[in-house]
Amino acid sequence: MSILYSKRGKGIIKWVWMIFAILLVLSMIFTFSGSMELFSPNTGAPATTQTSPSS
């Protein structure tokens, strides 16, 4: 528990919380904005391709 009171420990805890907060914010942005489609290989392409029968 002495890490909570040392200057170095406070710095470590501060950095851990900042990284956690940034990851949390980024995950919320990607989840709720639907921007995970940016990483799919079919970006902009229709999900299924329909071909008309040629006679």
DOSENU-657723 format. One line per 5 residues: their letters; for each residue x, y, z of N, C-alpha, C, O, CB. Coordinates in nm, 2 decimals. Glycine has a CB too. Layout:
<rs>
a	X,Y,Z,X,Y,Z,X,Y,Z,X,Y,Z,X,Y,Z  ... .
</rs>
This chain:
<rs>
msily	0.08,-0.12,0.00,0.00,0.00,0.00,0.09,0.13,0.00,0.03,0.24,-0.02,-0.09,0.00,0.12  0.21,0.11,0.02,0.30,0.23,0.02,0.31,0.29,-0.11,0.36,0.41,-0.13,0.43,0.20,0.08  0.28,0.22,-0.22,0.29,0.27,-0.36,0.19,0.39,-0.38,0.21,0.47,-0.46,0.27,0.16,-0.46  0.08,0.38,-0.30,-0.02,0.49,-0.32,0.03,0.62,-0.27,-0.02,0.73,-0.31,-0.14,0.45,-0.24  0.13,0.62,-0.18,0.17,0.75,-0.11,0.31,0.80,-0.17,0.34,0.91,-0.14,0.19,0.73,0.03 .
skrgk	0.38,0.71,-0.25,0.50,0.76,-0.30,0.48,0.84,-0.43,0.38,0.83,-0.50,0.60,0.64,-0.33  0.57,0.93,-0.46,0.56,1.02,-0.58,0.56,0.94,-0.70,0.48,0.96,-0.80,0.67,1.13,-0.58  0.65,0.84,-0.71,0.66,0.75,-0.83,0.53,0.67,-0.84,0.48,0.65,-0.96,0.78,0.66,-0.82  0.47,0.62,-0.74,0.35,0.54,-0.74,0.23,0.62,-0.79,0.15,0.57,-0.87,0.32,0.49,-0.60  0.22,0.75,-0.75,0.12,0.84,-0.79,0.13,0.86,-0.94,0.03,0.87,-1.01,0.12,0.97,-0.72 .
giikw	0.25,0.88,-0.99,0.27,0.89,-1.13,0.23,0.77,-1.21,0.17,0.78,-1.32,0.41,0.93,-1.16  0.27,0.65,-1.16,0.23,0.53,-1.23,0.08,0.51,-1.24,0.02,0.48,-1.34,0.29,0.41,-1.16  0.01,0.54,-1.12,-0.13,0.53,-1.12,-0.20,0.63,-1.21,-0.30,0.59,-1.27,-0.18,0.55,-0.97  -0.15,0.75,-1.22,-0.20,0.85,-1.31,-0.19,0.80,-1.45,-0.29,0.82,-1.53,-0.13,0.98,-1.29  -0.08,0.75,-1.49,-0.06,0.70,-1.63,-0.15,0.58,-1.66,-0.21,0.57,-1.77,0.08,0.67,-1.66 .
vwmif	-0.17,0.49,-1.57,-0.26,0.38,-1.59,-0.40,0.42,-1.61,-0.47,0.37,-1.69,-0.25,0.28,-1.47  -0.45,0.52,-1.52,-0.58,0.57,-1.54,-0.60,0.64,-1.67,-0.71,0.63,-1.73,-0.61,0.66,-1.42  -0.50,0.72,-1.72,-0.51,0.79,-1.84,-0.52,0.69,-1.96,-0.61,0.71,-2.05,-0.39,0.88,-1.86  -0.44,0.59,-1.96,-0.45,0.49,-2.07,-0.58,0.41,-2.06,-0.64,0.39,-2.17,-0.33,0.38,-2.05  -0.63,0.38,-1.94,-0.76,0.31,-1.93,-0.87,0.40,-1.98,-0.96,0.36,-2.05,-0.79,0.28,-1.79 .
aillv	-0.87,0.53,-1.95,-0.97,0.62,-1.99,-0.97,0.64,-2.15,-1.07,0.64,-2.21,-0.95,0.76,-1.92  -0.85,0.65,-2.20,-0.84,0.67,-2.35,-0.89,0.54,-2.42,-0.97,0.55,-2.52,-0.69,0.69,-2.39  -0.86,0.42,-2.37,-0.91,0.30,-2.43,-1.06,0.29,-2.42,-1.13,0.24,-2.51,-0.84,0.18,-2.37  -1.11,0.33,-2.30,-1.26,0.33,-2.28,-1.33,0.42,-2.38,-1.43,0.39,-2.44,-1.29,0.37,-2.14  -1.28,0.54,-2.39,-1.34,0.64,-2.48,-1.33,0.59,-2.63,-1.43,0.60,-2.70,-1.27,0.78,-2.47 .
lsmif	-1.22,0.54,-2.67,-1.21,0.49,-2.81,-1.30,0.37,-2.83,-1.36,0.36,-2.94,-1.06,0.45,-2.84  -1.31,0.28,-2.74,-1.40,0.17,-2.76,-1.55,0.21,-2.76,-1.62,0.16,-2.84,-1.38,0.07,-2.64  -1.58,0.32,-2.69,-1.72,0.37,-2.70,-1.75,0.43,-2.83,-1.85,0.42,-2.89,-1.75,0.46,-2.58  -1.65,0.51,-2.88,-1.66,0.57,-3.01,-1.68,0.47,-3.12,-1.77,0.48,-3.20,-1.54,0.66,-3.04  -1.60,0.37,-3.12,-1.61,0.26,-3.22,-1.73,0.18,-3.21,-1.79,0.14,-3.31,-1.48,0.17,-3.22 .
tfsgs	-1.78,0.16,-3.09,-1.90,0.08,-3.07,-2.03,0.15,-3.11,-2.11,0.10,-3.18,-1.91,0.04,-2.92  -2.04,0.28,-3.07,-2.16,0.35,-3.10,-2.17,0.42,-3.23,-2.28,0.47,-3.27,-2.19,0.44,-2.98  -2.06,0.45,-3.29,-2.06,0.52,-3.42,-2.07,0.43,-3.54,-2.09,0.47,-3.65,-1.94,0.61,-3.43  -2.05,0.30,-3.52,-2.05,0.20,-3.63,-1.93,0.21,-3.72,-1.94,0.17,-3.83,-2.18,0.23,-3.71  -1.82,0.27,-3.67,-1.71,0.29,-3.75,-1.62,0.16,-3.76,-1.51,0.16,-3.82,-1.62,0.40,-3.70 .
melfs	-1.67,0.05,-3.70,-1.60,-0.08,-3.72,-1.61,-0.12,-3.86,-1.53,-0.21,-3.90,-1.66,-0.19,-3.62  -1.70,-0.07,-3.94,-1.71,-0.10,-4.08,-1.59,-0.06,-4.16,-1.56,-0.11,-4.27,-1.84,-0.04,-4.14  -1.51,0.03,-4.10,-1.39,0.08,-4.17,-1.29,-0.03,-4.18,-1.21,-0.03,-4.27,-1.33,0.20,-4.09  -1.30,-0.13,-4.09,-1.20,-0.23,-4.09,-1.24,-0.36,-4.16,-1.17,-0.46,-4.17,-1.16,-0.27,-3.95  -1.37,-0.36,-4.21,-1.42,-0.48,-4.28,-1.36,-0.48,-4.42,-1.35,-0.37,-4.48,-1.57,-0.48,-4.28 .
pntga	-1.34,-0.59,-4.48,-1.28,-0.59,-4.62,-1.38,-0.55,-4.73,-1.33,-0.51,-4.83,-1.23,-0.73,-4.65  -1.51,-0.55,-4.70,-1.61,-0.52,-4.80,-1.66,-0.38,-4.78,-1.78,-0.35,-4.80,-1.72,-0.62,-4.80  -1.58,-0.28,-4.75,-1.63,-0.15,-4.72,-1.68,-0.09,-4.85,-1.61,-0.08,-4.95,-1.51,-0.06,-4.66  -1.80,-0.04,-4.85,-1.86,0.02,-4.96,-1.92,-0.07,-5.06,-1.99,-0.03,-5.16,-1.76,0.11,-5.03  -1.89,-0.20,-5.05,-1.95,-0.30,-5.14,-2.08,-0.36,-5.09,-2.09,-0.37,-4.97,-1.84,-0.41,-5.17 .
pattq	-2.17,-0.40,-5.17,-2.29,-0.46,-5.12,-2.26,-0.59,-5.06,-2.16,-0.66,-5.10,-2.39,-0.48,-5.24  -2.34,-0.63,-4.97,-2.32,-0.76,-4.89,-2.33,-0.88,-4.99,-2.26,-0.98,-4.98,-2.42,-0.77,-4.78  -2.43,-0.87,-5.07,-2.45,-0.99,-5.17,-2.46,-0.93,-5.31,-2.50,-0.82,-5.33,-2.59,-1.06,-5.14  -2.41,-1.01,-5.40,-2.41,-0.97,-5.54,-2.52,-1.05,-5.61,-2.53,-1.17,-5.60,-2.27,-0.99,-5.61  -2.60,-0.98,-5.68,-2.71,-1.04,-5.76,-2.68,-1.04,-5.90,-2.65,-0.93,-5.96,-2.85,-0.97,-5.72 .
tspss	-2.69,-1.15,-5.97,-2.66,-1.15,-6.11,-2.79,-1.19,-6.18,-2.87,-1.27,-6.13,-2.55,-1.25,-6.14  -2.82,-1.12,-6.29,-2.94,-1.16,-6.36,-2.91,-1.28,-6.45,-2.80,-1.29,-6.51,-2.99,-1.03,-6.45  -3.01,-1.36,-6.46,-2.99,-1.48,-6.55,-2.97,-1.44,-6.70,-3.06,-1.37,-6.75,-3.10,-1.58,-6.53  -2.87,-1.49,-6.76,-2.86,-1.45,-6.90,-2.92,-1.56,-6.99,-2.89,-1.68,-6.97,-2.71,-1.43,-6.94  -3.00,-1.52,-7.09,-3.07,-1.62,-7.17,-3.01,-1.62,-7.31,-3.05,-1.70,-7.40,-3.21,-1.60,-7.18 .
</rs>
